[in-house]
C-alpha cells in the first residue's frame, strides 16, 4: 500500500508539472483531462490513505472545478465557481472542529496574515464589482467563502493548512485579475497563467499532505 500511495502521489505531481506545457493551448477535452487528473489523483491518494471524508469531498469538487474552468464561456465559469465554493466549504468544515480563534490574535504572524487575507479579498472584490457585471454577486459570495476557508485554516495549530490557504488566495486573486481585469492579448497573461497553476496545485497538494500525511509503513 505504501508503494501504491507513493506512486499515486508521484503521478499527481508529475502530471501537474507537465500541465504547465498546456497552459497556452486552446481548450480541448485532452487538456481538460490533463488539468483535472492531478487533483483527482490527490483525491484517490486521500481515499487510499484513509483521510477524512471532507478532504476527499473538497478535492473531488476541486477536480470538478478544474474540469469546468478548462473550458471557455460563462456557463463553464459559473460551474467552476460553484464547484470551488463547495470545495472551500468542505475545507472550512474540515478545519472547524480544530479551530482555535485565539490563535488569530495571540500569534503575530497569524494576526497579520488574517488581515492580509481580509484586505486582499476586500480589495479584489471591490475591483471586480463593475468588470464582473452580473457575475459580481456570485463572485462576492465565492470570495466570502474563500476568506472563511482561509481564516479557518489559519486558526488551526498546524502551519501547513495556513500555507495552503495563502497559496489558494493568491491563485484565486491572480485568476480573477486574469479573467476580468486583463485583456486576453496582454503580455502579462504569459505570466499570470503559470502563476495561477503554480500556486493552485501546491495549495491542494499541501492541504492533502497536511491532513492525509505522507505514506508510511
C-alpha positions as CSV (number, residue, x, y, z in Angstrom):
1,X,0.0,0.0,0.0
2,X,2.9,2.4,0.8
3,X,4.3,1.9,-2.7
4,X,0.9,2.5,-4.2
5,X,0.5,5.7,-2.3
6,X,3.9,7.0,-3.4
7,X,3.0,6.0,-7.0
8,X,-0.3,7.9,-6.9
9,X,1.4,11.0,-5.3
10,X,4.2,11.0,-7.8
11,X,1.9,10.7,-10.7
12,X,-0.2,13.6,-9.4
13,X,2.9,15.8,-9.1
14,X,4.3,14.7,-12.4
15,X,1.1,15.5,-14.3
16,X,0.8,18.8,-12.5
17,X,4.3,19.8,-13.6
18,X,3.6,18.6,-17.1
19,X,0.4,20.6,-17.4
20,X,2.5,23.8,-17.4
21,X,3.2,23.0,-21.1
22,X,-0.6,23.0,-21.8
23,X,-1.5,26.4,-20.3
24,X,-1.3,28.3,-23.5
25,X,-3.0,25.7,-25.6
26,X,-6.7,26.1,-26.6
27,X,-9.5,24.4,-24.7
28,X,-9.9,20.7,-25.6
29,X,-11.1,17.5,-24.0
30,X,-7.5,16.3,-23.7
31,X,-6.4,19.5,-22.0
32,X,-9.3,19.1,-19.6
33,X,-8.3,15.6,-18.7
34,X,-4.7,16.7,-18.1
35,X,-5.8,19.6,-15.9
36,X,-8.3,17.5,-13.9
37,X,-6.1,14.5,-13.3
38,X,-3.6,15.9,-10.8
39,X,-6.1,16.9,-8.2
40,X,-8.3,13.8,-8.9
41,X,-5.2,11.7,-8.1
42,X,-4.8,13.6,-4.9
43,X,-8.4,12.6,-4.1
44,X,-7.5,9.0,-4.8
45,X,-4.5,9.4,-2.6
46,X,-6.7,10.7,0.2
47,X,-9.0,7.7,-0.2
48,X,-6.2,5.2,-0.1
49,X,-4.6,6.9,2.9
50,X,-7.8,6.8,4.9
51,X,-8.1,10.6,5.1
52,X,-11.3,12.3,6.4
53,X,-14.2,12.3,4.0
54,X,-14.4,16.1,3.9
55,X,-10.9,16.2,2.5
56,X,-11.9,13.8,-0.2
57,X,-15.0,15.8,-0.9
58,X,-13.0,19.0,-1.1
59,X,-10.6,17.5,-3.6
60,X,-13.3,16.0,-5.8
61,X,-15.1,19.3,-6.0
62,X,-11.7,20.9,-6.8
63,X,-11.1,18.5,-9.6
64,X,-14.6,19.1,-11.0
65,X,-13.9,22.9,-10.8
66,X,-10.7,22.3,-12.8
67,X,-12.6,20.5,-15.5
68,X,-15.1,23.3,-15.7
69,X,-12.5,26.1,-15.8
70,X,-10.6,24.2,-18.5
71,X,-13.3,25.5,-21.0
72,X,-14.2,29.0,-22.0
73,X,-17.6,30.6,-21.5
74,X,-19.8,31.9,-18.8
75,X,-21.6,28.6,-18.1
76,X,-18.3,26.8,-17.6
77,X,-17.0,29.6,-15.3
78,X,-20.1,29.6,-13.1
79,X,-20.0,25.8,-12.8
80,X,-16.3,26.1,-11.8
81,X,-17.1,28.8,-9.3
82,X,-19.8,26.7,-7.7
83,X,-17.6,23.7,-7.6
84,X,-14.8,25.5,-5.8
85,X,-17.2,27.2,-3.5
86,X,-18.3,23.8,-2.4
87,X,-14.7,22.7,-2.1
88,X,-13.9,25.6,0.2
89,X,-17.0,24.9,2.3
90,X,-15.7,21.3,2.7
91,X,-12.3,22.6,3.8
92,X,-13.8,25.0,6.2
93,X,-16.0,22.3,7.7
94,X,-12.9,20.0,8.0
95,X,-11.0,22.7,10.0
96,X,-13.9,23.8,12.1
97,X,-13.6,21.2,14.9
98,X,-9.9,22.0,15.4
99,X,-10.2,25.8,15.2
100,X,-8.8,27.9,18.0
101,X,-9.8,31.5,17.2
102,X,-7.5,32.7,19.9
103,X,-4.6,31.8,17.7
104,X,-5.5,34.6,15.3
105,X,-5.0,37.3,17.9
106,X,-2.3,35.5,20.0
107,X,0.1,35.0,17.2
108,X,1.6,38.0,15.4
109,X,2.1,36.2,12.1
110,X,-1.4,34.7,12.1
111,X,-2.9,38.1,13.0
112,X,-1.0,39.8,10.2
113,X,-1.9,37.0,7.7
114,X,-5.6,37.2,8.7
115,X,-5.7,40.9,8.0
116,X,-3.8,40.4,4.7
117,X,-6.5,37.9,3.7
118,X,-9.3,40.2,4.7
119,X,-7.8,43.3,3.0
120,X,-6.8,41.5,-0.2
121,X,-10.2,39.8,-0.6
122,X,-12.0,43.1,0.0
123,X,-9.8,45.0,-2.5
124,X,-10.2,42.2,-5.1
125,X,-14.0,42.1,-4.8
126,X,-14.1,45.9,-5.0
127,X,-12.1,46.0,-8.2
128,X,-14.1,43.2,-9.7
129,X,-17.6,44.6,-8.9
130,X,-18.1,46.5,-12.1
131,X,-16.0,44.4,-14.6
132,X,-17.7,41.2,-13.4
133,X,-21.2,42.6,-14.3
134,X,-24.0,40.2,-13.5
135,X,-21.4,37.8,-12.1
136,X,-20.5,40.3,-9.3
137,X,-22.8,38.8,-6.7
138,X,-21.8,35.1,-7.1
139,X,-18.2,36.2,-7.2
140,X,-18.7,38.1,-4.0
141,X,-20.3,35.1,-2.4
142,X,-17.4,33.0,-3.5
143,X,-14.9,35.5,-2.2
144,X,-16.5,35.5,1.3
145,X,-16.4,31.6,1.4
146,X,-12.8,31.6,0.3
147,X,-12.0,34.1,3.0
148,X,-13.8,32.0,5.6
149,X,-11.8,28.9,4.5
150,X,-8.6,30.8,4.7
151,X,-9.3,32.1,8.2
152,X,-10.4,28.7,9.4
153,X,-7.1,27.2,8.1
154,X,-5.2,30.0,9.8
155,X,-7.0,29.2,13.1
156,X,-5.7,25.6,13.4
157,X,-2.4,24.8,15.1
158,X,-0.6,23.1,12.2
159,X,1.1,25.7,9.9
160,X,0.7,23.8,6.6
161,X,-3.1,24.5,6.2
162,X,-2.4,28.2,6.6
163,X,0.3,28.0,3.9
164,X,-2.0,26.1,1.5
165,X,-4.8,28.7,2.2
166,X,-2.4,31.5,1.4
167,X,-1.5,29.9,-1.9
168,X,-5.2,29.4,-2.7
169,X,-5.9,33.1,-2.0
170,X,-3.0,34.1,-4.2
171,X,-4.1,31.8,-7.0
172,X,-7.7,32.9,-7.0
173,X,-6.7,36.6,-6.9
174,X,-4.5,36.1,-9.9
175,X,-7.2,34.2,-11.7
176,X,-9.7,37.0,-11.0
177,X,-7.3,39.5,-12.4
178,X,-6.7,37.3,-15.5
179,X,-10.4,36.8,-16.1
180,X,-11.8,40.3,-15.6
181,X,-9.1,42.9,-15.4
182,X,-6.5,42.0,-18.1
183,X,-7.1,41.7,-21.8
184,X,-6.5,38.2,-23.3
185,X,-3.7,39.5,-25.5
186,X,-1.9,41.5,-22.7
187,X,1.8,40.5,-22.2
188,X,1.2,39.8,-18.5
189,X,-1.1,36.9,-19.4
190,X,2.0,34.9,-20.2
191,X,3.0,35.2,-16.5
192,X,-0.5,35.1,-14.9
193,X,-1.4,31.6,-16.2
194,X,1.7,29.9,-14.8
195,X,1.3,31.8,-11.5
196,X,-2.3,30.6,-11.1
197,X,-1.5,27.0,-11.7
198,X,1.8,27.2,-9.8
199,X,0.1,28.4,-6.7
200,X,-3.2,26.4,-7.0
201,X,-1.8,22.9,-7.3
202,X,0.7,23.3,-4.5
203,X,-2.2,24.5,-2.3
204,X,-4.2,21.4,-3.0
205,X,-1.1,19.2,-2.5
206,X,-0.2,20.8,0.8
207,X,-3.8,20.5,2.1
208,X,-3.7,16.9,1.1
209,X,-0.4,16.1,2.8
210,X,-1.2,18.2,5.9
211,X,-4.3,16.2,6.5
212,X,-3.6,12.8,5.0
213,X,0.1,12.7,5.7
214,X,3.0,11.2,3.7
215,X,2.9,7.5,3.0
216,X,4.4,5.5,5.9
217,X,4.9,1.8,6.6
